[in-house]
Amino acid sequence: MSRRGKKKGRPISGWVVLDKPIGMGSTEAVSKVKWLFQAEKAGHAGTLDPLASGMLPIALGEATKTVPYVMDGAKVYRFKVAWGEERTTDDLEGAVSRSCDKRPSEADVRALLPRYTGIIQQTPPQFSAIKIGGERAYDLAREGEAVDIPPREVEIGRLDIVAMDRDSTSFEVECGKGTYVRSLARDMGRDLGCYGHIAQLRRVEVEPFTEEDFVTVAELEAAAAEGRPAEDDTQTLRSFDAIDALVIDTGAALDCLPQVTVGDDAAARLRLGNPVIVRGRDAPVEAEEACAMARGKLVAIGAIEAGMFKPRRVFAG
């Protein structure tokens, strides 16, 4: 009987809100952060295309259990649409598939914005991770196959013009889960009769994180180097204090949930999977989903029924 191998890496938990540079893929970014922290486990909350820059929230350790809550959060993008060309990938990476000499006026673009706010129907790009018959749409598209992707509902909270010249318009959009900004550029171009594609794309917010939480690859590398002993120093152990200081607490991802504070004894019971009585004058009596905190740290996610917190997912202390 084979033995389960020992986990590699440190059991560090929390969020790293990476300012991903252009040219780096999301999987590559996660691998880089995992290596810098020497973490046991890491994952991201929402893919960001290599040609896009900006916010890629990366979960370490126990924080990977809270990824779905960040995935569901609202997102803010700043993007530039280049008018006059539609491309196969709806961004600069693809070949030109349609072109037009017409350019829209600012009045034309502004008149279009109400059609792209609220709940709208959107067809994802041909080159997307949507699964069609068990295969990724981008794999089928790369093989030259025309992919029939059904439209779906997405929510656009706001869509604002930031800047405009003859050949392009820059926007800021706040949108919900599953929205493709590349599809916005494609569809607006078609509606304006001039075609369009994404020329620049940057994600600046993923709820509950903001630009104030950003950390760059360079900052992480510098912090990691700060803790490494000199090559000729074989006695000093590596320190992770500097890089660990850049990690955001796991519980920050759960601002969307009601929170209850529990004592040490109750926290121990919850971590064993046992329910506890919720105490406190302002504590909710019922909640479909809530989180329990002890000493400012996340203990469990669960439901509150008749004043009892019943854990569904627990977190190490």
C-alpha positions as CSV (number, residue, x, y, z in Angstrom):
1,M,0.0,0.0,0.0
2,S,1.5,3.3,-1.1
3,R,1.8,6.2,1.4
4,R,0.5,9.6,0.6
5,G,3.4,11.9,-0.1
6,K,4.1,14.8,2.2
7,K,2.7,18.1,1.0
8,K,5.3,20.4,-0.5
9,G,5.4,24.0,0.5
10,R,4.3,26.2,3.4
11,P,0.8,26.2,4.9
12,I,0.3,29.9,4.3
13,S,-3.2,31.2,3.7
14,G,-4.6,34.5,2.4
15,W,-5.0,36.6,-0.7
16,V,-2.5,38.2,-3.0
17,V,-4.1,40.8,-5.2
18,L,-1.7,40.7,-8.1
19,D,-1.3,43.5,-10.7
20,K,-0.8,41.1,-13.5
21,P,1.4,42.5,-16.3
22,I,0.6,42.2,-20.0
23,G,2.0,39.1,-21.6
24,M,1.7,36.9,-18.5
25,G,-1.0,34.2,-18.5
26,S,-3.2,33.6,-15.4
27,T,-1.9,30.1,-14.8
28,E,1.7,31.4,-15.1
29,A,0.9,34.1,-12.6
30,V,-0.4,31.7,-10.1
31,S,2.6,29.4,-10.5
32,K,5.0,32.4,-10.0
33,V,3.2,33.6,-6.8
34,K,3.0,30.0,-5.4
35,W,6.8,29.6,-6.0
36,L,7.7,33.0,-4.4
37,F,5.7,32.2,-1.3
38,Q,6.7,28.5,-1.4
39,A,3.0,27.8,-0.7
40,E,1.3,24.4,-0.5
41,K,-1.6,25.5,-2.6
42,A,-2.7,28.4,-4.8
43,G,-5.5,29.3,-7.2
44,H,-7.0,32.4,-8.9
45,A,-10.4,34.0,-8.9
46,G,-11.2,34.7,-12.5
47,T,-9.0,34.3,-15.5
48,L,-7.4,37.4,-17.1
49,D,-6.2,37.1,-20.7
50,P,-2.4,37.4,-21.4
51,L,-3.1,40.7,-23.4
52,A,-4.9,42.2,-20.4
53,S,-3.3,43.7,-17.3
54,G,-4.5,44.3,-13.8
55,M,-6.2,42.6,-11.0
56,L,-5.8,38.9,-10.6
57,P,-6.8,37.8,-7.0
58,I,-4.7,34.8,-6.1
59,A,-5.7,32.6,-3.2
60,L,-3.1,30.8,-1.1
61,G,-3.8,27.8,1.1
62,E,-7.1,27.9,3.0
63,A,-8.2,31.0,1.0
64,T,-8.8,28.8,-2.0
65,K,-12.0,27.7,-0.2
66,T,-13.3,31.3,-0.6
67,V,-12.6,31.6,-4.3
68,P,-16.3,31.2,-5.4
69,Y,-17.2,34.3,-3.3
70,V,-14.7,36.5,-5.1
71,M,-15.6,35.0,-8.5
72,D,-19.2,36.1,-7.9
73,G,-18.1,39.7,-7.0
74,A,-18.6,42.7,-9.3
75,K,-15.6,43.6,-11.5
76,V,-14.5,47.0,-13.0
77,Y,-12.5,47.1,-16.2
78,R,-11.0,50.0,-18.2
79,F,-10.7,49.3,-21.9
80,K,-10.1,50.9,-25.2
81,V,-12.0,49.9,-28.3
82,A,-10.3,50.5,-31.7
83,W,-12.9,51.2,-34.4
84,G,-12.8,50.1,-38.0
85,E,-11.7,46.5,-37.6
86,E,-13.3,43.3,-36.2
87,R,-10.9,40.5,-35.3
88,T,-11.2,36.8,-34.9
89,T,-10.4,36.9,-31.2
90,D,-12.1,40.3,-30.6
91,D,-8.7,41.7,-29.5
92,L,-5.3,42.5,-30.9
93,E,-4.2,38.9,-31.0
94,G,-6.5,37.8,-33.8
95,A,-6.5,38.4,-37.6
96,V,-8.7,41.1,-39.1
97,S,-12.0,39.5,-40.2
98,R,-14.0,42.6,-41.1
99,S,-13.1,46.3,-41.7
100,C,-14.8,49.6,-42.4
101,D,-13.8,53.2,-43.0
102,K,-16.7,54.6,-41.0
103,R,-16.0,56.0,-37.5
104,P,-18.6,56.8,-34.9
105,S,-19.1,60.2,-33.3
106,E,-19.2,60.7,-29.6
107,A,-22.9,61.3,-29.8
108,D,-23.3,58.0,-31.6
109,V,-21.4,56.1,-28.9
110,R,-23.3,57.8,-26.0
111,A,-26.6,57.0,-27.6
112,L,-25.7,53.3,-27.7
113,L,-24.7,53.0,-24.0
114,P,-28.2,52.5,-22.5
115,R,-28.5,49.3,-24.7
116,Y,-25.4,47.9,-22.9
117,T,-26.4,48.6,-19.3
118,G,-28.6,46.5,-17.0
119,I,-29.4,42.8,-17.8
120,I,-28.3,42.1,-21.4
121,Q,-27.9,39.1,-23.7
122,Q,-24.3,38.5,-24.7
123,T,-22.7,35.9,-26.9
124,P,-19.2,35.0,-25.6
125,P,-16.2,35.3,-28.1
126,Q,-15.3,32.4,-30.4
127,F,-12.0,32.3,-28.6
128,S,-13.2,31.8,-25.1
129,A,-13.1,29.1,-22.4
130,I,-16.8,28.3,-22.8
131,K,-17.4,24.5,-23.2
132,I,-19.2,23.3,-26.3
133,G,-19.9,19.6,-26.4
134,G,-17.3,19.0,-23.8
135,E,-14.6,21.0,-25.6
136,R,-13.3,24.5,-25.0
137,A,-14.5,27.0,-27.6
138,Y,-11.0,28.3,-28.2
139,D,-9.7,24.8,-29.0
140,L,-12.4,24.4,-31.7
141,A,-11.8,27.9,-33.0
142,R,-8.1,27.3,-33.4
143,E,-8.9,24.2,-35.5
144,G,-10.9,26.5,-37.8
145,E,-14.3,25.2,-36.7
146,A,-17.2,27.7,-36.5
147,V,-18.5,27.5,-33.0
148,D,-22.2,28.1,-32.3
149,I,-22.1,29.6,-28.8
150,P,-25.6,30.5,-27.3
151,P,-26.1,33.9,-25.8
152,R,-26.5,34.3,-22.1
153,E,-27.6,36.9,-19.6
154,V,-24.9,39.2,-18.0
155,E,-25.3,42.2,-15.9
156,I,-23.7,45.6,-16.6
157,G,-23.9,48.0,-13.7
158,R,-22.5,51.0,-15.6
159,L,-20.7,51.7,-18.8
160,D,-19.0,55.1,-19.1
161,I,-16.9,56.9,-21.7
162,V,-13.5,57.9,-20.3
163,A,-11.9,59.3,-23.5
164,M,-12.4,59.4,-27.2
165,D,-10.7,60.3,-30.5
166,R,-11.5,59.5,-34.1
167,D,-10.3,55.9,-34.1
168,S,-11.0,54.7,-30.6
169,T,-13.0,55.1,-27.5
170,S,-11.9,54.3,-23.9
171,F,-14.5,53.1,-21.4
172,E,-14.9,52.0,-17.8
173,V,-17.4,49.2,-17.1
174,E,-18.7,47.7,-13.9
175,C,-20.1,44.2,-14.6
176,G,-21.1,41.0,-13.1
177,K,-19.8,37.4,-13.3
178,G,-19.4,36.0,-16.8
179,T,-19.2,39.2,-18.8
180,Y,-16.8,39.3,-21.7
181,V,-15.5,42.8,-22.4
182,R,-14.3,41.6,-25.8
183,S,-17.9,40.8,-26.7
184,L,-18.9,44.4,-25.7
185,A,-16.3,45.8,-28.1
186,R,-17.4,43.5,-30.9
187,D,-21.2,44.1,-30.4
188,M,-20.9,47.8,-30.0
189,G,-18.8,48.0,-33.2
190,R,-21.5,46.0,-35.1
191,D,-24.3,48.2,-33.8
192,L,-22.4,51.4,-34.8
193,G,-21.8,49.9,-38.2
194,C,-18.0,50.4,-38.0
195,Y,-16.8,47.2,-36.3
196,G,-14.4,47.2,-33.3
197,H,-12.1,45.2,-31.1
198,I,-10.3,45.5,-27.8
199,A,-7.0,47.5,-28.1
200,Q,-6.3,47.8,-24.3
201,L,-7.9,46.0,-21.3
202,R,-7.2,46.4,-17.6
203,R,-9.1,45.1,-14.7
204,V,-9.0,47.4,-11.7
205,E,-11.4,45.9,-9.2
206,V,-12.7,42.5,-8.3
207,E,-15.1,42.9,-5.4
208,P,-14.2,43.2,-2.5
209,F,-10.7,44.1,-3.6
210,T,-9.7,47.5,-5.0
211,E,-6.6,49.1,-6.5
212,E,-5.3,49.9,-3.0
213,D,-4.8,46.2,-2.6
214,F,-2.5,45.8,-5.7
215,V,0.9,44.3,-5.4
216,T,3.2,43.8,-8.4
217,V,5.4,40.9,-9.4
218,A,8.5,43.1,-8.8
219,E,7.3,43.9,-5.3
220,L,6.8,40.3,-4.5
221,E,10.2,39.3,-5.9
222,A,11.9,42.1,-3.9
223,A,10.1,41.0,-0.7
224,A,11.1,37.3,-1.3
225,A,14.7,38.2,-1.9
226,E,14.8,40.2,1.3
227,G,14.3,37.0,3.3
228,R,16.9,34.9,1.5
229,P,20.3,34.5,3.3
230,A,23.5,35.2,1.4
231,E,24.7,32.3,-0.8
232,D,27.7,31.8,1.5
233,D,25.5,31.8,4.6
234,T,24.6,28.2,5.4
235,Q,23.5,28.9,9.0
236,T,20.7,31.5,8.6
237,L,17.2,30.2,7.8
238,R,15.2,31.8,5.1
239,S,12.7,34.4,6.4
240,F,9.3,34.9,4.8
241,D,8.3,37.9,7.0
242,A,8.6,40.5,4.2
243,I,6.6,38.7,1.6
244,D,4.0,37.4,4.0
245,A,3.3,41.0,5.0
246,L,1.8,41.5,1.5
247,V,-0.9,38.9,2.1
248,I,-4.5,39.9,2.8
249,D,-6.4,37.9,5.4
250,T,-8.6,35.1,4.1
251,G,-11.7,36.5,5.6
252,A,-11.5,39.7,3.5
253,A,-13.1,37.7,0.7
254,L,-16.3,37.3,2.7
255,D,-17.4,40.9,3.2
256,C,-20.6,39.9,1.3
257,L,-21.6,37.6,4.2
258,P,-23.0,38.4,7.7
259,Q,-20.3,37.8,10.3
260,V,-20.6,36.5,13.8
261,T,-17.9,36.6,16.4
262,V,-17.2,33.5,18.5
263,G,-14.9,32.7,21.4
264,D,-12.1,30.2,21.4
265,D,-14.1,27.3,22.7
266,A,-16.8,27.8,20.1
267,A,-14.2,28.2,17.4
268,A,-12.7,24.8,18.4
269,R,-16.1,23.2,18.2
270,L,-16.8,24.7,14.8
271,R,-13.5,23.5,13.4
272,L,-14.5,20.0,14.4
273,G,-17.8,20.4,12.4
274,N,-20.0,20.9,15.4
275,P,-22.8,23.6,15.6
276,V,-22.6,26.4,18.3
277,I,-25.1,28.8,19.7
278,V,-24.7,32.3,18.2
279,R,-24.5,34.8,21.1
280,G,-24.7,38.6,21.2
281,R,-27.5,41.1,21.0
282,D,-27.0,41.9,17.3
283,A,-26.3,38.3,16.2
284,P,-28.7,37.1,13.4
285,V,-31.1,34.3,14.3
286,E,-31.4,33.1,10.7
287,A,-29.0,33.4,7.8
288,E,-28.7,31.1,4.7
289,E,-25.0,31.8,4.7
290,A,-22.7,33.5,7.2
291,C,-19.2,33.3,8.5
292,A,-17.8,32.9,12.0
293,M,-14.8,34.8,13.1
294,A,-12.5,34.3,16.2
295,R,-9.8,36.8,17.2
296,G,-10.3,38.4,13.8
297,K,-9.6,35.2,11.9
298,L,-12.0,33.2,9.7
299,V,-13.2,30.0,11.5
300,A,-16.1,28.7,9.4
301,I,-18.7,29.4,6.7
302,G,-22.2,28.0,7.4
303,A,-25.8,28.7,8.0
304,I,-27.6,30.1,11.1
305,E,-30.8,28.3,12.0
306,A,-32.8,29.1,15.1
307,G,-29.8,30.9,16.6
308,M,-27.4,28.0,15.9
309,F,-24.4,28.4,13.6
310,K,-24.0,25.2,11.6
311,P,-20.7,25.0,9.8
312,R,-20.4,23.8,6.2
313,R,-16.8,24.6,5.6
314,V,-14.2,25.1,8.2
315,F,-10.8,26.8,8.2
316,A,-7.6,25.9,10.1
317,G,-6.6,28.2,12.9
